[in-house]
């Protein structure tokens, strides 16, 4: 799939809490994008007469070709994220893509463990929403870590998918839970041994910031996963 430049319209903005927002970008009528779940687009941000490029993983499934969805966290002093926060629904700009090799193989004969924190959920949302409706029948786990239980991106969506697809297991874990939180508490790396004691027949995909990725990798390797069973994409 050759990268192309696309003019997009910002159709919808959803506040997800924790200075994180969901942005839905639609293409002009008749324009379609073809990408593989896990890939990203580069957003072109105008600044002082120049265009600054920033990469964002596509959070929507590849079957939805008339738009892409992004999840972005505001970065203090970040030129592009602050520009995004200034945009309104209906604004237009350009993106370039798709790019990236953080994708699943065409033939999947293993169970999948997705591990993410923050906006690292984006490529996995694309993959999960691609796999499950297509009839994928291996086990799919989503282990997602958040500071606060009231600020889990797409929480209701994950709960609904786990209800609709018995082979999808959603495991949110909270590091600063409220008194009402009934689920797992702690960081994602502390849950590997509990939920995945046997690495046979599984592959782990990790996405987020480097410290979390390294911590999850270390635990997985101690747990008996081989390096070829672990893939990751860093956001820093």
N, C-alpha and C positions, 0 to 999 in steps of 0.2 A: 504494500500500500504506500504509494508515493505521497509524501507530505504536500499539502496544498495550503494556500492562504484562503481564509474564509472571512467574509463580513458577517457579523453576528449582531443580533439585537438582544439586549438583556430583558428577558420576558418576566422573570420572577426572582425575587429575593426572599429567602426565609431565614429568620434569625434562629440559630440553633443553640444560643446561649454560649457562655464562656468565650465571648468575643470571636465566635465562629459563625459563618453564614454559608448558606446554600445558594448558589447562583445558577440559574437556568438560561443558557444561551441558545437562541434559535437561529437557524440559517435562513437565508433568503428563500422565497418560494422556488421549489424545483431543485434546490441545492441539497446534496446529501454528503455525509461523511462516512467513510468506511474505515473501521479501526478494529483492533483486537482488544478484548477486555484486559485491562491492566496498562494500556498505553496512556500517553499524556498529550496535551496540546500546549503550545507556547502562546501566552497572551501578550499582545503588543500594546504596551502602555505609553501614550505620548507624554514626553517630559522635556521641556525646554527645547522644542523643535526636533527632538530625537525620539526614537522608539526604544523603550526598554523591554526586554523579553524576560518573562518568568514562566517556568514550567509548572503545570498543575495536572495531576492525574484526573482522568475522566471518571466520574462517579456514576455514570449512567451506563446501561448495557448497550452493546453494539447493535442490537436489533432496533434501537430507537435512533434512526439515522438523521432525523430532521433537527436535532438539537444535541447539545452536550450539557452535562451538569457538573459543576465544580463545587468543592467544599474548601473554604479558605478561612484561615485563622488570621486575625489582625496581628501584625507584628509591629511593635513599638519602633517608630522611625522607619518602617518599611515603606519605600516609595510606592511600590505596586499595590500592596495590601491597603494602604491608606487611600490610594486612588480608587480602588474597588469600593471602599466604604463611602466614597463621595458620589458614586454612580446612582442613578435612579432607573427604575423600570422604564424601558423604552430607549435607553441610551444605546449607542452603537459603537463598535470598535472591531478590531481584527484579531483573529487567532491563526496559528500556523500549526499544522500537524496532519496526521498523528505521528508520534515518535515513541520510542521505548521498546525494550525487550523483556520487561518484567511481566511475562505472560505465561499462561498455562500451556502445556504441550497439547497438540491436537488430539492425541490418544491418551486418555487418563485411566490408568489401571490401579489407582491408589486412592486411599482416603485423604482428604485435604484438611489441614489445620491452618486456618488463617489467624494470625496474631497481629493486632494493631492497637495503636493509641492515637488520639487526636485525629488530624486530617489524614493520617495513614489509612483510615477506613476507606478512602476513595476508590483505589483500584479493586479492593475486595468487594465493595458494593457492586461495581460493574461485573466482576466475575460471578458473584453469587446470583445476581439477577439475570445473568446469562445462563448459568448452569441449571438451576433448579427448574425453570419453566420448560427447558429443553428435555427434561426427563432424566437428568443425571442421577444415578441411583447409588453411587458410593456415598459414604459418610462425609458430611461437610460440617466442620466446626468453625465458629467465629468466637475467638477469645478476644474481647475488647476491654481495654483498660481506660478508666476515666477518673478524674479527681472527684467529681460530684455526681450523684445518682440522678439528679434532675437535669443534667446537661450531657446526656448520652446521645450523640448524633444518630438519628433514624431509629431510636429505641422501639417505637411502636411498630415500625416496619419490620424490624428483626423479630419481634414477638409474633407478629402476624405470619411471617414466613415460617417460623418454627412450628406454628400451629398447622399451617397448610402443607408443609413438607416434613414428614417424620424423620427423614435422613439429615435434616439441618438442625444442628445443636448450637444454640446461642448462649454464650457464657460471658455476661458482663461482670467485671470486677472493679470495685470502687476503692480508691485509696483514702478518701475523706468522706465516708458515708454519713448520711443523715441517720437519725435514730430510727426512722421508719424503713430503712433499706433492708430487705429480707434476703438479699443475695450474697454473692461472694465479696470478700473484702481483701484488699491488698493489691500488689502489682502483678502484671501478667506473668512475669517470669516465675512467680511463686506458685502458679497454678499448673505448670507443665507436668510435674510429677504426679499431682493428684488426678488430673484428667487424662493424661496420656502416658500411663506407666509402660506401655508396650509400644515401641516405635515401629514394629513390623507392619508393612503395608501402608505406611503413612508418609506424607511429605508436609513440611512446615513452610509456610510463606509468611514473612514478617515485613511490616511496613510501618515506618514512623521515624523517630529521631534515633541517632546513632547509639546513645547510651542504652536505650531500651533494647535495640536490636542486639547489641553485644551481650546484654544480660540474658536475653532469651536464648541466643545461640549457645552460650556457655552452659546453661541449664539443659538444653536439648542434647548437647554432646555428652554431658555427664549421664544423661538419662539413657544413652545408647543410640541416639540418632547418628547416622553418618553424615558427613559434610554434604554429600550429594543429595541428601534428603531435605536440605535446608536452603531456601532461597530468600533473598531480602532486597528491599529497596529503601535507601536512606533519603530522608528529607532535609538533612543538614550536612 
